[in-house]
Amino acid sequence: DYYSKKINCYRWVFENINDKNNFKAQADKNPSILNNKSDIKKCEYFALSFHDTEENSRNHFNYLNGFIKNAKKRFGTHIAFGNIEENDGVCGLTDQNGHFNYHHVKNHNFQLKFKIISLL
């Protein structure tokens, strides 16, 4: 259920928009996270996470921060806003938290498309 879409969205990032981990999937940051996961879960871990609104982004982070140790070190310290174009990749469906997974093309240049707008 992935499709190309033009969408304004929000992502957790670190203070420097050019940080190499800002637009890197969790599976690329920590390959061991894939151990004993189903193929569907592996696909999700190779996707980038985005949200449809700043409020949903902040709420989802606050929820995860309540039980994931070092969430700010793992996921980011700021919220960035940007626009994804149809040729940047494919996105999944948006869930009840306003979250969606995104699989990008190789040369995505998201650091040029996103601007940091607030502190988490």
Sequence and secondary structure as in RCSB ss.txt:
>XXXX:A:sequence
DYYSKKINCYRWVFENINDKNNFKAQADKNPSILNNKSDIKKCEYFALSFHDTEENSRNHFNYLNGFIKNAKKRF
GTHIAFGNIEENDGVCGLTDQNGHFNYHHVKNHNFQLKFKIISLL
>XXXX:A:secstr
  B   EEEEEEE SSTT TTTT  HHHH GGGGTT  HHHHHHHTSEEEESSHHHHHHHHHHHHTTSTTHHHHH
 SEEEEEEE GGGEEE    TTSEEEEEE SS  HHHHEEEEEE 
